[in-house]
Amino acid sequence: MSVIGKGKITTQKGVSVGTTATKLLDPNPNRIRAELVNDSATEAYAGPTSAVTATANDANQGVPMVQNAVINDMDTNGAWYGIVATGTATIIVTEVS
């Protein structure tokens, strides 16, 4: 399947995220785009390192993702990590390379 006429979906998976940082996506120098979707009612946070936190005002606080929130990354090819403050969330990860 082509996305925006360039590349193919190389990764599409659901990742369960808990209160410990969980890798959502490995670095990929060939990445064209990554999409992260919070498929849960639990607010999740996503960031580029395993130091990502769900703690407000922390230097490593991730990007907040409420239910159905989407992060479209067309600028980086590094790793993505996810975390929640309590409970669990499922993040749907799609990568186009």
C-alpha positions in Angstrom: 0.0 0.0 0.0 1.4 3.4 -0.9 0.8 6.3 1.4 0.9 9.8 -0.1 2.5 8.3 -3.2 5.8 7.6 -1.5 6.9 4.6 0.4 5.1 1.6 1.9 3.8 0.7 5.3 6.6 -1.3 6.9 5.3 -1.4 10.4 1.7 -1.5 11.7 1.1 -2.7 15.2 -0.6 -2.1 18.5 1.7 -1.6 21.5 0.5 -1.8 25.1 2.0 1.0 27.2 2.2 1.0 31.0 3.8 3.1 33.7 7.3 2.2 32.5 8.6 3.7 29.2 7.9 1.3 26.4 9.5 1.4 23.0 6.9 2.1 20.3 9.2 2.3 17.3 12.8 1.6 16.6 15.0 4.1 14.8 14.9 3.8 11.1 17.1 5.9 8.7 14.7 5.0 5.8 11.5 6.3 7.6 9.4 8.7 5.6 6.6 9.0 8.2 5.5 7.6 11.5 2.0 7.8 12.9 1.1 7.1 16.6 -2.6 6.9 17.6 -3.8 6.5 21.2 -6.5 3.8 20.8 -7.4 4.0 24.5 -9.4 6.1 26.9 -6.3 6.5 29.1 -4.1 9.5 28.4 -0.7 8.5 27.1 2.6 10.4 26.5 5.1 9.8 23.7 8.6 11.0 23.4 12.0 10.3 21.7 13.9 8.6 24.6 13.3 5.9 27.2 13.5 8.7 29.8 10.0 9.9 28.7 7.7 10.6 31.6 4.0 11.3 32.2 4.9 13.8 34.9 3.7 17.4 34.4 6.4 20.0 34.1 9.1 17.4 34.0 11.9 18.1 31.4 11.3 14.7 29.9 7.4 14.8 29.8 6.2 13.3 26.6 3.7 14.8 24.2 0.2 14.2 25.7 -2.1 11.9 23.8 -5.7 11.9 24.8 -8.0 9.2 23.4 -7.7 9.1 19.5 -4.9 11.7 19.5 -2.5 11.3 16.6 1.1 12.2 16.3 2.3 12.4 12.7 6.1 12.5 12.5 7.5 13.4 9.1 10.7 15.0 10.4 12.6 12.4 12.4 13.8 8.8 12.0 14.7 8.1 15.7 12.9 5.9 18.2 9.6 6.7 19.9 8.6 5.6 23.4 5.3 5.7 25.3 4.2 5.8 28.9 1.1 6.5 31.0 0.7 7.9 34.5 -1.7 5.0 35.6 -3.2 1.9 34.0 -2.4 1.0 30.4 -3.0 2.3 26.9 -2.7 0.9 23.4 -0.8 2.9 20.9 -1.3 2.1 17.2 2.0 2.5 15.4 2.3 2.9 11.7 5.6 3.5 9.9 6.1 4.2 6.2 9.6 3.6 4.7 
